[in-house]
Structures are given as C-alpha cells and as structure tokens.
Amino acid sequence: MDTSIEEASRRLSARSPDVLPSCAVVVEQGVYRGVVPASALMRRLSEAQIRAARYSNPLTLLPGNVPIVERIQALLDRRSDFSVAYCDLNHFKPFNDVYGYAVGDEALQLIAEILAEHMAGEDDFIGHIGGDDFVVVSESERFEACVRRVAETFAERVKRLYRPEHLALGGILAVDRAGRETTFPLMRLAIGVVRPDPQQCQSHHDVATMASDAKHQAKLAEPDYVFFCRRRSPSAVVEVGDKPDEDDEFQLYKL
C-alpha cells in the first residue's frame, strides 16, 4: 500500500513525543529502499503545505493555476489516461450585479463544495483557476457519472441563493451588455469534458486548449447541457460555435 508524504507525516505527528521515531523506513513494492529521518519528512510536509497555500485560491482554498498545470503535465509525462472537466457558471455576472459580491462568493463556494462532495477520490484533483472557473483532473473510471451528478446537484442547490420572486420567474431581470433589460435564467454550470491522448498532446497547453474549447461548447448549449468531447487531440477540436453532427464524436447531456 502506497503512503503519501502527507499521510506518513500525519502518522508521525500523531505519535506521543516520548515515542517519536527518529526515522521512517522506505519500502517500495515490498523491497527495502532505505530510511528517511523523521525530521526530513516533517520538513518536506511543511514545505509542501507552504507551497500549497501560496498557490491556492483565497476564497475556496483550492489549488490554483500552478498546481493544476503541474498535475496535468505530470500525467502527460507518465503517459497516463486521464480526463479534465472545465467548469464555468452561466449568468454569473448578472447574478453578481443583482445580489452583490458576497452572495456571488457563496455561489463559488457552493461549486467547490459540490465538487469536493462528488470528486474527492484519490484519483481526483480539484482546482480553482479564478472567478467562476474550476478544473477537475481525474484518472477515475467513474468520472463522467460524477460530472453529471455535479451539474445536477448544482442546478438544485443554487436555488437556495435566489429570492422567491426570482425562483417564480425562473430568472432575474438585469441589464445586459448592450444596456437592455433582459431576463437571465437561473445559474447553471457549463462543464466541458475532455480525455486527452498523452501520445498526441505535447504539453499542458494542448490540454488547456481542448478543455477551453469544450467548455465554450457547453456554454453555447446553455443552460441544460454538459458537453463531452470525444476527440482526444487539440488538432481535432471543433471550432467554437460549430454544431456537432449526429455521427461526430461528441455527446450533449441534457440535465
């Protein structure tokens, strides 16, 4: 069984100071590899925690851009199979304008809460790029089912943030970018999902391009869809705005 640095350090710190071991034995697949001073293990954990705090989003405390990029690049370097979900909120700006930034922050924290609830496995990595943009990187086979549950759960729980009159209307009256009063539907998560081919994607930039395009496709299908892109390389990504054919490698999921 693999034990992370965080878990090993937690076990050491949980011991009584009177019986704290001076070192930890390192074993790989049942083969003895050596020993590590307990002080070095604890120091490594402290460094990791400081680094995580430096690059985390201050609102949700989720990892930010740098850890996200490093996670994706590490998976590509290992030639691992993984999926990426790029999440964005539809109609977040008019909601912020009407309800204020404090309630807007509650909506962002709600996303983080739901992602942690449905994607907190060892194979999942949740990041917060900033604003209403979130990314999930996962090696789990159950990933697509979890994505669906995230979208469905958010669509239901976000109603708690709206006043009764807006729920009755099915949206809010606000001014659009052209200065016209418009009814904006209740917020929904637009989620674009890709499964990059490590053989065809050269770097995290390729994966970012794919995920961004998939997210834009999801937003165009608002407000009722999660978008699964079946193409696995950036060169095969459809132009934003193009409609997939029936035999194309895409799936629109209606909530």
Secondary structure, 3 states (H helix, E strand, C coil): CCCCHHHHHHHHHHCCHHHCCCEEEEEECCEEEEEEEHHHHHHHHHHHHHHHHHCECCCCCCECHHHHHHHHHHHHHCCCCCEEEEEEEECHHHHHHHHCHHHHHHHHHHHHHHHHHHCCCCCEEEEEEECCEEEEEECCCCHHHHHHHHHHHHHHHHHHHCCHHHHHHCEEEEECCCCCEEEEECCEEEEEEECCCCCCCCCHHHHHHHHHHHHHHHHHCCCCEEEEECCCCHHHCCCCCCCCCCCCCEEEEEC
